[in-house]
Amino acid sequence: MTYPSPAVEISRRLFLVGGIVASAWLGWLTDLRPYVDVSRPEHRPTAVASGSSSAEEEPDALVAESREPEQKPMLTVSGPAWEAFFFRVDQTFSKNLPVTGWEHRITWADLKQARKENGRRAVMTEYQRQEELESVQRVKEKYGIDTTFTGNFHRLYFQRDEPPFDTLRADNGTYILALDGKPERQLQITLLAAHELIPFSDVNPLPTSFTYPLRKWSLWAFGIGLGLFLLLPYPRRPANVIAYQRWRILLGDVASTLMFGMFFVLPMPIIGGSMEAVTTLALLIPFWFMACFGLFAFYWAAHAAVYCLVVRDGGFDIRTLLGQEAFDYADIAEIQGALLRPPRWLIVLSFVAALLGKSGAARIGQTGRALMLAGSAANGMRVTRKDGRSRFVWVSDQMGGKAMEHLDAFVAGLEKAGVPIKDTVFPVRALFPPS
């Protein structure tokens, strides 16, 4: 491919935008259903300040008296499915690590901490293990509490409609779950309604995979969009094609991605879900309005990627997103330098914003940006035909740096054809460069 294709360049950015949208949507798409909190039966100690002689010897000591847990309703279950469930729960709590396939049933922070703790215990010396056992025994003898190591997490989460809980018929609440014929095999379960998202809050007891089951595909969606953006063919750009430098176009795409991605995604983590964010118009409208500027920036990046001058015998062609326009040297009346500056009202607003800064640092920073804006200018050429029509060709960035490749070939073609070139500069003040 010699020339940039409008279809390819537009598709390139549509794939990237689609990847951002799909990634955000999948990452924050909620699946909130009634769930079950599974733990071991609670045996909470009640601590009271000691008034005995031992407390006088140890002023900071507390005497804890063990008490039985509150009487909770008992649910008795039976069958191979429940026996397998009890076995896997026991394995998980005793090894301080979810059995294979249950990694999503605890929070990521708990899973990370459990793996770290297991790694620490794996390298403990025999002396350290003995010290731990002696410490456990002392606490048990003094307070009647069994502090045998059982891991860093004490809860597993299940959906109410998944086996074996789909066969359980009970109202919401806390129960003691026991195997039929094996009363010593007990677990505590809490049947709960679907979790409700609270906007502007990150309080969510559930593992991420329960609230956002499709989040694992989120990065894949963005990766596919980014991959298609990068893998679509790029033109070769021979010496007779004058086009904007590719790194500048890519930089524009990066800026467009940051602007669109930030404002498109932000409502979702603020509200807590993609569907929920779409229905919260008061928050959605201002953020997505700003995201539209990112889409507009993508359009300009596509415009810059397609825009080029193709030098040919007897003239040149200007190729844009909207099509191609031919210029013959014989039809050109003159070439005049052009200078693009920002509009005066924008410069005035920039200095007004500097005066309104709340702190000295903010005013200094805004003043610097206002001065840069006032001093910025882009160089270009105004091509005027003999019939009076004219076109602008902008060849530099706002700082005056050369932005187009093979520009010398274009100038050489004009000089060789004897096209009149005026010494004066045509001033242009506009927010966007006219074409």
BELGI-V914889 format. One record per residue. SS is DSSP state (hx for helix, st for strand, lp for the rest). PSI is psi as a letter, one per 30 degrees, with the letter a starting at -180 (999 if undefined). NEAR is the number of other ideal C-beta (glycine too) atoms within 8 Angstrom. Layout:
# BELGI-V914889
((SS	PSI	NEAR) (SS	PSI	NEAR))
This chain:
# BELGI-V914889
((lp	k	9) (lp	e	7) (lp	k	9) (lp	k	13) (lp	k	9) (hx	e	10) (hx	e	6) (hx	e	11) (hx	e	13) (hx	e	10) (hx	e	9) (hx	e	13) (hx	f	14) (hx	e	8) (hx	e	12) (hx	e	15) (hx	e	12) (hx	e	9) (hx	e	16) (hx	e	15) (hx	e	9) (hx	e	11) (hx	e	13) (hx	e	14) (hx	e	9) (hx	e	12) (hx	f	12) (hx	g	14) (lp	k	12) (lp	l	12) (lp	i	9) (lp	j	8) (lp	l	8) (lp	k	10) (st	l	13) (st	k	12) (st	j	10) (st	k	11) (st	l	12) (lp	l	8) (lp	k	9) (lp	k	7) (lp	i	7) (lp	k	6) (lp	k	11) (st	j	7) (st	k	6) (st	k	8) (st	k	6) (lp	k	9) (lp	g	4) (lp	l	7) (hx	e	5) (hx	e	9) (hx	e	12) (hx	e	7) (hx	e	5) (lp	i	7) (lp	e	5) (lp	f	4) (lp	l	8) (st	k	8) (st	k	12) (st	k	11) (st	k	8) (lp	k	8) (lp	l	7) (lp	k	3) (lp	l	9) (lp	k	3) (lp	j	3) (lp	l	9) (st	k	6) (st	k	7) (st	k	11) (st	k	7) (st	l	11) (lp	l	7) (lp	l	7) (hx	e	5) (hx	e	9) (hx	e	11) (hx	e	9) (hx	e	8) (hx	e	9) (hx	e	11) (hx	e	8) (hx	e	10) (hx	e	11) (hx	e	8) (hx	e	9) (hx	e	12) (hx	e	11) (hx	e	8) (hx	f	9) (lp	h	12) (lp	k	9) (lp	k	10) (lp	l	9) (lp	k	5) (lp	f	4) (lp	g	11) (hx	f	8) (hx	f	7) (hx	g	9) (lp	l	14) (lp	l	9) (hx	e	7) (hx	e	6) (hx	e	10) (hx	e	12) (hx	e	8) (hx	e	10) (hx	e	14) (hx	e	9) (hx	e	8) (hx	e	11) (hx	e	11) (hx	e	8) (hx	e	8) (hx	f	8) (hx	f	6) (lp	g	5) (lp	k	8) (lp	l	5) (hx	e	5) (hx	e	6) (hx	e	8) (hx	e	9) (hx	e	8) (hx	e	8) (hx	e	10) (hx	e	8) (hx	e	8) (hx	e	8) (hx	e	12) (hx	e	8) (hx	e	8) (hx	e	10) (hx	e	11) (hx	e	5) (hx	e	6) (hx	f	9) (lp	g	8) (lp	k	9) (lp	j	5) (lp	g	7) (lp	k	5) (lp	k	8) (lp	g	8) (lp	l	12) (lp	f	7) (lp	l	11) (lp	g	7) (lp	k	8) (st	k	12) (st	k	12) (st	l	10) (st	k	10) (lp	f	12) (lp	g	7) (lp	l	7) (lp	k	6) (lp	g	10) (hx	f	11) (hx	f	8) (hx	f	7) (lp	k	10) (lp	j	3) (lp	l	7) (lp	l	4) (lp	k	6) (st	a	8) (st	k	7) (st	l	13) (st	k	11) (st	k	9) (st	k	13) (st	k	12) (lp	k	7) (lp	f	5) (st	i	7) (st	f	7) (st	f	4) (st	j	8) (st	k	9) (st	l	13) (st	k	14) (st	k	12) (st	j	10) (st	k	13) (st	l	10) (lp	l	5) (lp	k	8) (lp	k	11) (lp	k	5) (lp	k	11) (lp	j	7) (lp	k	9) (lp	g	4) (lp	k	6) (lp	g	3) (lp	j	5) (lp	j	8) (lp	f	4) (lp	l	10) (lp	l	11) (hx	e	9) (hx	f	9) (hx	e	11) (hx	e	12) (lp	i	11) (lp	f	9) (lp	g	10) (hx	f	11) (hx	f	6) (hx	f	8) (hx	e	12) (hx	e	7) (hx	e	7) (hx	e	12) (hx	e	12) (hx	e	9) (hx	e	9) (hx	e	16) (hx	e	10) (hx	e	8) (hx	e	12) (hx	e	13) (hx	f	6) (hx	f	5) (lp	k	10) (lp	k	5) (lp	k	6) (lp	l	11) (lp	e	6) (lp	i	9) (lp	l	6) (lp	f	5) (lp	g	9) (st	j	14) (st	j	13) (st	l	13) (st	k	12) (lp	k	9) (hx	e	7) (hx	e	6) (hx	e	11) (hx	e	12) (hx	e	8) (hx	e	8) (hx	e	12) (hx	e	13) (hx	e	8) (hx	e	9) (hx	e	15) (hx	e	11) (hx	e	9) (hx	e	13) (hx	e	15) (hx	e	11) (hx	e	9) (hx	f	13) (hx	e	13) (hx	e	10) (hx	e	9) (hx	f	12) (hx	e	13) (hx	f	8) (hx	e	10) (hx	e	12) (lp	f	13) (lp	l	11) (hx	e	12) (hx	e	8) (hx	e	11) (hx	e	14) (hx	e	7) (lp	f	6) (lp	i	11) (hx	e	6) (hx	e	5) (hx	e	12) (hx	e	11) (hx	e	8) (hx	e	7) (hx	e	12) (hx	f	11) (hx	e	7) (hx	e	10) (hx	f	12) (hx	e	8) (hx	e	9) (hx	e	17) (hx	e	11) (hx	e	8) (hx	e	13) (hx	e	14) (hx	e	8) (hx	e	10) (hx	e	13) (hx	e	14) (hx	e	10) (hx	e	11) (hx	e	11) (hx	e	13) (lp	k	12) (st	l	13) (st	k	12) (st	j	11) (st	k	10) (st	l	8) (lp	k	3) (lp	g	7) (st	a	12) (st	l	10) (st	k	11) (st	j	12) (st	k	12) (st	a	12) (lp	f	9) (lp	f	3) (st	a	5) (st	k	7) (st	k	8) (st	k	6) (st	k	13) (st	k	8) (hx	e	12) (hx	f	6) (hx	f	9) (st	k	13) (st	e	6) (st	l	9) (st	k	12) (st	k	12) (st	k	11) (st	k	14) (st	j	12) (st	k	12) (st	l	9) (lp	l	9) (lp	l	9) (hx	e	6) (hx	e	6) (hx	e	10) (hx	e	12) (hx	e	8) (hx	e	8) (hx	e	13) (hx	e	10) (hx	e	8) (hx	e	10) (hx	e	12) (hx	f	7) (lp	g	6) (lp	k	11) (lp	f	4) (lp	l	6) (hx	e	6) (hx	e	6) (hx	e	9) (hx	e	11) (hx	e	8) (hx	e	9) (hx	e	12) (hx	e	10) (hx	e	8) (hx	e	10) (hx	e	13) (hx	e	8) (hx	e	8) (hx	e	11) (hx	e	9) (hx	f	6) (lp	k	10) (lp	k	9) (st	k	12) (st	k	11) (st	a	14) (st	k	10) (st	j	12) (st	j	11) (st	k	11) (st	l	11) (lp	f	6) (lp	g	5) (lp	f	6) (lp	k	6) (st	l	8) (st	k	10) (st	k	13) (st	j	9) (st	k	11) (lp	g	10) (st	l	11) (lp	a	8) (lp	f	6) (lp	g	6) (lp	g	8) (lp	k	6) (st	k	6) (lp	f	10) (st	k	10) (st	k	8) (lp	g	12) (hx	f	10) (hx	e	6) (hx	e	11) (hx	e	12) (hx	e	8) (hx	e	8) (hx	e	11) (hx	e	11) (hx	e	9) (hx	e	6) (hx	f	9) (lp	h	6) (lp	k	10) (lp	k	7) (st	j	9) (st	k	8) (st	f	3) (st	l	6) (st	k	7) (st	j	9) (st	k	7) (st	k	11) (st	j	8) (lp	l	8) (lp	e	5) (lp	k	4) (lp	k	10) (lp	l	6) (lp	999	5))
